[in-house]
Amino acid sequence: MKLGVCADPNAAPVLAAAGFEFLELHVQNHLKTTAEDEVAFPPELARIRASVLPCVAANCFLPGDLKVTGPDVNRNALAGYAEVVFERAAQTGIDTIVFGSGGARRIPDDFERDIAWQQLVEFGQLIGPLAGRYGIVVVVEPLNQRECNVLTGVEESGRYVEDVNHPNVRLLVDAYHWLKDDNDYDAIVTYGPLLRHVHIATEANRRAPGGEACDFTDFFRALKESGYDGRISIESGWTDMAAEAPLAFETLQRLVREAGW
């Protein structure tokens, strides 16, 4: 099990000192994809490559105005944007892109849900081959129901990945979203073979593990039973990262150990 943090490369020395092994970046901020800025990306690429910790994943795949569902879907724009993301990710060494992007995938009010589902599937089938060309895996993140109205649980997101049916589109589970309103232990176990990435934060205030009381026991037991043994990224807020990171790392290590890895 590899433990990392969603953070800027500037935080890498502090996180490495605490024991963490990798960073997860932000697609739009770090790969400079929103404007496809050819000028801004090279210095950012150099900064990422110089990071003390390897940058292996990135979240926030799509900007909110690049729609995947509804009447304003532009397939050519989605394909062009995705290709920029994957090409730049490959240059940095990133191999995993997180598809949360609640604004982009949210189904508009009064839009037919079955049609929206097909649009989502078509998007997955569009990006799967593109991601494969660059050695990237896109992982679908189930969001809680306050942040989106589709792909809001592990079971629904697992069915979506099955419908897309491409090896470069897989599944993520996020402890924060799962604890908010999913809590489907069996879904994590059932869809374990599709899992390629995990996020974690506390339920109440989205803090790093150890930052406030939060019972992760069932979440880790389900991961263990599912057969998962990959990366776990903390995706949380921090008050004082240098002070909080050692406890977060120790807490994650304990949770992994207690679950039986």
Residue pairs with C-beta under 8 A, 6 or more apart in sequence:
1 229
1 230
1 231
1 232
1 256
1 261
2 21
2 22
2 230
2 231
2 232
3 19
3 20
3 21
3 231
3 232
3 234
3 249
3 252
3 253
3 256
4 15
4 20
4 21
4 22
4 23
4 24
4 53
4 56
4 57
4 231
4 232
4 233
4 234
5 11
5 15
5 20
5 23
5 24
5 208
5 233
5 234
5 245
5 248
6 23
6 24
6 25
6 26
6 59
6 199
6 233
6 234
6 235
6 236
7 15
7 23
7 24
7 241
8 23
8 25
8 30
9 23
9 25
9 47
9 48
9 50
9 51
9 52
9 53
9 55
11 23
11 241
12 23
12 51
12 52
12 53
13 52
14 241
14 242
14 245
15 23
15 53
15 241
15 245
16 52
16 53
17 245
18 245
18 246
18 248
18 249
19 246
19 249
19 250
19 253
20 53
20 245
20 249
21 53
21 54
22 53
22 54
22 55
22 56
22 57
22 231
22 233
23 51
23 53
23 54
23 55
23 56
24 55
24 56
24 57
24 58
24 59
24 98
24 233
24 235
25 31
25 48
25 55
25 57
25 58
25 59
25 92
25 94
26 58
26 59
26 60
27 33
27 58
27 59
27 60
27 61
27 85
27 89
27 97
28 34
28 60
28 63
29 60
30 44
30 48
30 55
30 58
30 92
31 41
31 44
31 58
31 84
31 85
31 88
31 89
31 92
32 40
32 41
32 44
32 88
33 81
33 84
33 85
33 88
34 63
36 81
36 84
41 88
45 88
45 91
45 92
48 55
48 92
48 93
49 92
49 93
54 93
55 92
55 93
55 94
56 93
56 94
56 95
56 96
56 231
57 94
57 95
57 96
57 97
57 98
57 197
57 231
57 233
58 89
58 94
58 96
58 97
58 98
59 97
59 98
59 100
59 141
59 235
60 98
60 100
60 101
61 85
61 97
61 98
61 99
61 100
61 101
61 104
61 138
62 68
62 78
62 81
62 99
62 101
62 103
62 104
62 105
63 101
63 103
63 104
64 101
64 102
64 103
64 104
65 103
65 104
66 74
66 77
66 78
66 81
66 104
67 73
67 74
67 104
68 78
68 101
68 104
68 105
68 119
68 120
68 123
69 105
69 106
69 107
69 108
69 111
69 116
69 119
69 120
69 150
70 107
70 108
70 111
70 116
70 119
71 108
71 111
73 119
75 122
75 126
78 123
78 126
78 127
79 126
79 127
79 130
82 126
82 127
82 130
82 131
83 130
85 97
86 97
86 130
86 131
86 133
86 134
86 136
87 134
89 95
89 97
89 134
89 136
90 134
90 135
90 136
94 136
95 135
95 136
95 137
96 136
96 137
96 138
96 139
96 196
96 197
96 231
97 131
97 136
97 137
97 138
97 139
98 138
98 139
98 141
98 172
98 197
98 199
99 105
99 138
99 139
99 140
99 141
100 141
100 143
102 143
102 147
102 148
105 120
105 148
105 150
105 151
106 148
106 149
106 150
107 113
107 116
107 149
107 150
113 150
116 150
117 150
117 160
117 163
120 150
120 151
120 160
121 160
121 163
121 164
124 138
124 140
124 160
124 161
124 163
124 164
124 166
124 169
125 164
125 165
125 166
127 138
127 168
127 169
128 138
128 164
128 166
128 167
128 168
128 169
129 166
129 168
131 137
131 138
131 168
131 169
132 166
132 167
132 168
136 168
137 168
137 169
137 170
137 196
138 168
138 169
138 170
139 170
139 171
139 172
139 196
139 197
140 151
140 157
140 160
140 161
140 169
140 170
140 171
140 172
141 151
141 157
141 172
141 174
141 177
141 199
142 151
142 152
142 153
142 154
142 156
142 157
142 172
142 173
142 174
142 177
142 178
142 182
143 151
143 152
143 174
143 177
144 152
144 176
144 177
144 180
144 181
144 182
145 152
145 180
145 181
146 180
147 177
150 156
151 157
151 160
152 177
152 181
152 182
153 182
153 184
153 187
154 171
154 173
154 178
154 182
154 184
154 187
154 188
154 191
155 184
155 187
155 190
155 191
157 171
157 191
158 171
158 187
158 190
158 191
158 194
161 169
161 170
161 171
161 191
161 194
162 194
170 194
170 195
170 196
170 197
171 191
171 194
171 195
171 196
172 195
172 196
172 197
172 198
172 199
173 188
173 195
173 198
173 199
173 223
174 198
174 199
174 200
174 201
174 235
175 198
175 199
175 200
175 201
175 203
175 216
175 219
176 199
176 200
176 201
176 202
176 203
176 206
176 235
176 236
177 199
178 184
178 188
178 219
179 203
179 214
179 219
180 203
183 218
185 218
185 221
185 222
188 195
188 219
188 222
188 223
188 225
188 226
189 222
189 225
189 226
190 226
191 226
192 223
192 225
192 226
192 227
192 228
193 226
193 227
195 223
195 226
195 228
195 230
196 230
197 230
197 231
197 233
198 223
198 228
198 230
198 231
198 232
198 233
199 232
199 233
199 234
199 235
200 209
200 216
200 219
200 232
200 233
200 234
200 235
200 236
200 252
201 207
201 208
201 209
201 234
201 235
201 236
202 208
202 209
202 211
202 212
202 213
202 214
202 236
203 214
204 212
204 213
204 214
205 211
205 212
205 237
206 235
206 236
206 237
207 214
207 236
207 237
207 238
208 234
208 236
208 238
208 244
208 245
208 247
208 248
208 251
209 216
209 234
209 248
209 251
209 252
209 255
210 244
210 247
210 248
210 250
210 251
211 236
211 239
211 244
211 247
211 248
216 255
217 255
217 258
217 259
220 255
220 256
220 258
220 259
221 259
223 259
224 259
224 260
224 261
229 261
232 252
232 256
234 248
234 252
238 244
238 245
